[in-house]
Amino acid sequence: MTPADIVVTPSGIRFMGRTLPCSLGRTGVTDNKREGDGATPSGIHHVIGLLYRADRVSANALPAWARPIGLEDRWCDASGHPDYNHLTRRPFGKSAERLRRADPLYDIILPLDWNWPDAVPGKGSAIFIHQWRRPGYPTAGCLAFARSDLFFVARNAAPGTRVIVPTHI
């Protein structure tokens, strides 16, 4: 492990010398992730991008490589579809999660490489780092943070940053 790794611990995450509170999946951590199980997948994952709501977050607050979320951007969660677990656009016709949400949870998203780029049907999709609803409120399998901590992570976690999620936390 390096100081530049994001490491999930019982007290949150360790990253760049800081410990930040973090919410995980509502059913905990699993080494057998399945679509819709509500669990955060264990293992070593990597940040693959940074998406943000340009109408809510200034581009100047983020690294230059961050990409704005478009009005039609979706993340495919249709297990058997060729675009499964990839960014796609509407109209889609199959199941896909809308990235421009009414709430602030996806104002900043760091997608992880869980089951990506060669997605295995049913092994889970849309594992992101994003904002939490409130402290301790579980996610559907993602890692979620307070907005200020999320900005810190987004500014400092470049593509390829390792996210280490132990099986037993």
C-alpha positions as CSV (number, residue, x, y, z in Angstrom):
1,M,0.0,0.0,0.0
2,T,1.1,3.6,-0.7
3,P,-0.1,6.9,0.7
4,A,-1.8,7.5,-2.6
5,D,-4.0,4.4,-2.2
6,I,-7.5,4.8,-0.9
7,V,-7.8,2.1,1.7
8,V,-11.1,1.2,3.4
9,T,-10.8,0.6,7.1
10,P,-13.4,0.1,9.9
11,S,-13.2,3.9,10.7
12,G,-13.6,5.1,7.1
13,I,-10.9,5.4,4.4
14,R,-7.2,6.3,4.7
15,F,-6.0,8.5,1.8
16,M,-3.0,10.8,1.7
17,G,-2.5,10.9,5.4
18,R,-6.1,11.5,6.3
19,T,-8.9,9.3,7.6
20,L,-12.3,10.2,6.1
21,P,-15.6,8.8,7.2
22,C,-17.2,6.7,4.4
23,S,-20.4,4.8,3.8
24,L,-20.4,1.4,2.1
25,G,-23.1,-0.9,0.7
26,R,-26.2,-1.6,2.8
27,T,-25.3,-5.3,2.9
28,G,-21.6,-4.8,3.7
29,V,-18.6,-6.0,1.7
30,T,-18.6,-9.1,-0.4
31,D,-16.1,-11.1,-2.4
32,N,-19.0,-12.4,-4.6
33,K,-20.6,-9.3,-5.9
34,R,-23.9,-9.7,-7.8
35,E,-26.1,-7.1,-9.6
36,G,-28.5,-5.5,-7.1
37,D,-27.1,-7.2,-3.9
38,G,-26.4,-3.9,-2.2
39,A,-22.8,-4.9,-1.3
40,T,-19.5,-3.2,-1.9
41,P,-17.2,-5.5,-3.8
42,S,-13.9,-6.4,-2.0
43,G,-10.6,-6.2,-3.8
44,I,-8.2,-3.8,-5.4
45,H,-10.1,-1.4,-7.7
46,H,-8.9,1.6,-9.7
47,V,-10.4,5.1,-10.3
48,I,-11.2,5.2,-14.1
49,G,-12.6,8.7,-14.4
50,L,-14.2,11.8,-12.8
51,L,-17.6,13.0,-13.8
52,Y,-19.3,16.1,-12.4
53,R,-22.5,18.2,-12.7
54,A,-21.2,21.4,-14.4
55,D,-24.4,23.3,-13.3
56,R,-23.6,22.5,-9.6
57,V,-19.8,22.1,-9.4
58,S,-17.2,24.5,-10.9
59,A,-14.7,22.9,-13.3
60,N,-12.1,25.1,-11.5
61,A,-12.6,23.0,-8.3
62,L,-11.6,19.8,-10.1
63,P,-8.7,18.5,-12.1
64,A,-8.6,19.4,-15.8
65,W,-9.2,15.8,-16.8
66,A,-12.7,15.8,-15.1
67,R,-15.6,15.4,-17.6
68,P,-19.0,17.1,-17.2
69,I,-22.1,14.9,-17.0
70,G,-24.3,15.4,-20.0
71,L,-28.1,15.7,-19.8
72,E,-28.5,12.2,-21.4
73,D,-25.7,10.4,-19.7
74,R,-26.6,7.1,-18.1
75,W,-24.7,4.1,-16.7
76,C,-26.0,0.8,-18.1
77,D,-27.1,-1.8,-15.5
78,A,-28.8,-4.2,-17.9
79,S,-26.8,-7.3,-17.2
80,G,-27.0,-8.9,-20.7
81,H,-26.6,-5.7,-22.7
82,P,-23.3,-5.1,-24.6
83,D,-23.0,-1.7,-22.8
84,Y,-23.4,-3.3,-19.3
85,N,-21.4,-1.4,-16.7
86,H,-20.4,1.4,-19.1
87,L,-21.3,5.0,-19.6
88,T,-24.1,5.3,-22.2
89,R,-26.6,7.9,-23.4
90,R,-30.3,8.2,-23.6
91,P,-32.4,7.1,-25.4
92,F,-31.3,3.7,-24.2
93,G,-34.2,1.3,-24.1
94,K,-32.7,-1.0,-21.5
95,S,-32.1,-0.4,-17.8
96,A,-29.6,2.4,-17.2
97,E,-29.0,4.6,-14.2
98,R,-29.4,8.3,-14.8
99,L,-26.3,10.2,-13.8
100,R,-27.9,13.7,-13.6
101,R,-30.0,13.2,-10.5
102,A,-32.3,15.7,-8.7
103,D,-30.4,15.1,-5.4
104,P,-26.7,15.9,-5.0
105,L,-25.4,12.3,-4.7
106,Y,-23.9,12.3,-8.2
107,D,-22.7,15.9,-8.4
108,I,-19.3,14.3,-8.4
109,I,-18.7,10.7,-9.4
110,L,-15.4,8.7,-9.6
111,P,-16.3,5.4,-11.4
112,L,-14.2,2.4,-10.3
113,D,-13.1,-0.4,-12.6
114,W,-15.1,-3.1,-10.8
115,N,-16.3,-5.4,-13.5
116,W,-15.0,-3.0,-16.2
117,P,-14.1,-2.8,-19.1
118,D,-15.0,-6.4,-19.9
119,A,-18.2,-6.7,-17.8
120,V,-19.3,-10.1,-16.8
121,P,-23.2,-10.2,-16.8
122,G,-24.6,-10.1,-13.4
123,K,-21.4,-9.3,-11.5
124,G,-22.4,-5.8,-10.6
125,S,-22.3,-2.3,-12.2
126,A,-22.0,1.4,-11.3
127,I,-19.6,1.0,-8.4
128,F,-18.7,4.7,-7.8
129,I,-17.2,7.0,-5.3
130,H,-19.9,9.7,-4.7
131,Q,-21.5,11.9,-2.1
132,W,-23.4,10.3,0.8
133,R,-27.1,11.1,1.8
134,R,-26.0,11.6,5.4
135,P,-23.3,10.2,7.6
136,G,-23.5,6.4,7.9
137,Y,-26.4,6.1,5.4
138,P,-25.5,3.0,3.3
139,T,-25.2,2.9,-0.5
140,A,-26.2,0.3,-3.1
141,G,-22.6,-0.9,-3.2
142,C,-20.6,2.3,-3.7
143,L,-18.3,4.3,-1.4
144,A,-19.9,7.6,-0.3
145,F,-18.5,10.6,1.5
146,A,-19.4,14.0,2.9
147,R,-19.3,16.6,0.1
148,S,-16.1,18.3,1.4
149,D,-14.3,15.0,1.7
150,L,-15.5,14.0,-1.7
151,F,-13.9,17.2,-3.2
152,F,-10.6,16.3,-1.5
153,V,-10.7,12.8,-3.0
154,A,-11.7,14.0,-6.4
155,R,-8.9,16.6,-6.5
156,N,-6.3,14.1,-5.4
157,A,-7.3,10.7,-6.8
158,A,-6.0,10.5,-10.4
159,P,-7.1,7.9,-12.9
160,G,-5.4,4.6,-11.8
161,T,-5.5,5.4,-8.1
162,R,-6.0,2.1,-6.2
163,V,-9.0,1.7,-4.0
164,I,-8.4,-1.2,-1.6
165,V,-11.5,-2.8,-0.1
166,P,-10.7,-5.7,2.3
167,T,-13.1,-8.6,2.6
168,H,-13.3,-8.2,6.3
169,I,-13.7,-4.7,7.6
